[in-house]
C-alpha cells in the first residue's frame, strides 16, 4: 500500500466509523493497521533470547522428575530439622535468655539506684551499664540464641520466597 | 533437520515437537518466527523499547521452560501470546511504566526500503506516529485487544484466551477500542486529509 493509499484508508475508516458502518469500518481499520510499519526489535534480540534460554536451561539441568522426587524427602527433612531446632534448641535458649534478661535488668536497676545513692556520676554509671550489657550480649548462650534466631529467620525468608516464586510460575 | 530452510517450512506443532526432542534449530526457528509479533505486542503494552525487548526475551525463556505444558490442539501463537501477556502484566505491576511519558515511544524507526521519496517517508512516518501515539492513549486492554486482532489476526476467542477474559468482553474491548482510536485520530485533525 502506497502512502496516499494509507491516507485514503484512514479517511475511509474514520468516515465509516462516523457513519456507523461497523463492518466496513472494521475492514478499513484492519487494512490500515497492517499497512503501517511498526517498530522492529533490535537486530540482536534473537541472539539475546537464545543466550538467555541456554542460561536458563543450564539452571534446570537436573531433570524435573528428579526435582520432584527429591522435593518430598527434602521437605520432610527440612521440617524435621526445623522442629528439632525449635523444640530442643531454640525454645530453651530463648527461655533461658529471657530469664537472664529479666534477672540482669532487675540487678542493673538495683545497682543503678545504689550507685546514685552513693553519689556516683552519670558517666561512670553509663560506662558500667554498657560494660554489663556488652558482657551479656557476648556471652556464648546469648550469641548462640541470636545466631540461631537469625539463621531460622533467613531460612524462613528463603523458603517463603521459593514458595511464592513457584506459586507465581504455576499461576502463569 | 540440518538447515534453517527446513525448519522454516515446518508447522508450529512440529517445531515444538522437535524442540522438545532437543533439536536446537527448532528453538531458533520459533524465536525467528515469533520475535516480531511478540515484541510488537510487548511494545504496545509496555510502551518503551528497551523494556519491551527485555520482556520479549523473558517471555520466550518462560515459554521454552514450559514447552512441555503446551497443548498441541491449541494455536501455538495464542499460547505464546498468553505467556507474554502474563509476563508483561507482571512487569507493569512491578515497574509501573504508566509513569513513562506517552510520547516517549514515538521514536524514529526504520522504514521499509520500498518507499522512494522523502515526502512519502515523512507522510507515512507522520501517520504511523499519530496512530502509535493515539493507540498509546487508549486503555491497555483496548490496545492489546486491537493489536492481537488486527495485527496478529487472532480470533475473538483466542484474544479472550490470551487476555484471560470472556469472548464477550474481548468483543467489547475491540469495538470500544476502535471507536476510541477513531475519536482520538479525529480529535488530532486526521480524517479528510489526502
Contacts between the chains, C-beta under 8 A, distances in Angstrom:
chain1	res1	chain2	res2	distance
A	2	B	120	7.5
A	3	B	115	7.3
A	3	B	120	4.7
A	3	B	123	4.8
A	3	B	124	5.0
A	3	B	127	7.8
A	4	B	194	6.7
A	6	B	123	8.0
A	6	B	124	6.4
A	6	B	127	5.8
A	7	B	123	7.3
A	7	B	127	6.8
A	7	B	193	6.1
A	7	B	194	5.4
A	8	B	194	6.4
A	10	B	127	6.6
A	10	B	185	7.3
A	10	B	190	6.2
A	10	B	191	7.1
A	10	B	193	8.0
A	11	B	191	5.9
A	11	B	192	6.4
A	11	B	193	7.1
A	11	B	194	6.7
A	13	B	182	7.0
A	14	B	182	5.6
A	14	B	185	6.4
A	14	B	186	5.9
A	14	B	190	6.8
A	14	B	191	3.8
A	15	B	191	7.1
A	17	B	178	7.2
A	17	B	179	6.6
A	17	B	182	4.1
A	18	B	182	7.7
A	18	B	186	7.8
A	22	B	175	7.9
A	25	B	178	7.1
A	25	B	182	7.6
A	26	B	178	7.0
A	29	B	150	6.3
A	29	B	178	5.7
A	29	B	181	8.0
A	30	B	150	4.7
A	32	B	131	7.7
A	33	B	131	7.8
A	33	B	146	7.5
A	33	B	150	4.4
A	33	B	151	5.5
A	34	B	150	7.2
A	34	B	151	6.9
A	36	B	124	7.7
A	36	B	127	6.8
A	36	B	128	4.8
A	36	B	131	5.8
A	37	B	109	7.1
A	37	B	111	5.9
A	37	B	112	5.8
A	37	B	124	7.3
A	37	B	128	6.2
A	38	B	40	5.4
A	38	B	43	7.3
A	38	B	109	7.8
A	38	B	128	7.6
A	38	B	132	7.8
A	38	B	151	7.3
A	39	B	39	7.9
A	39	B	40	7.4
A	39	B	43	5.6
A	39	B	49	6.8
A	39	B	107	7.7
A	39	B	109	4.8
A	40	B	36	6.5
A	40	B	39	7.6
A	40	B	109	7.2
A	40	B	110	6.3
A	41	B	35	5.8
A	41	B	36	6.6
A	41	B	39	4.1
A	41	B	52	7.8
A	41	B	53	5.9
A	41	B	56	6.6
A	42	B	53	6.0
A	45	B	35	5.8
A	45	B	39	6.9
A	45	B	53	5.7
A	45	B	56	6.7
A	45	B	57	6.8
A	46	B	28	7.6
A	46	B	31	5.3
A	46	B	32	6.3
A	46	B	35	5.8
A	48	B	53	7.6
A	48	B	57	5.4
A	49	B	31	5.1
A	49	B	35	6.7
A	49	B	56	7.4
A	49	B	57	5.0
A	49	B	60	4.6
A	49	B	61	7.2
A	50	B	27	7.3
A	50	B	28	6.5
A	50	B	31	6.4
A	52	B	57	5.4
A	52	B	58	7.4
A	52	B	60	7.6
A	52	B	61	5.0
A	53	B	27	6.6
A	53	B	60	6.6
A	53	B	61	5.4
A	53	B	64	5.2
A	56	B	61	4.9
A	56	B	64	7.4
A	56	B	65	6.2
A	57	B	64	7.7
A	60	B	65	6.9
A	168	B	90	7.9
A	172	B	62	7.3
A	172	B	83	6.9
A	172	B	86	4.6
A	172	B	87	7.4
A	172	B	90	7.8
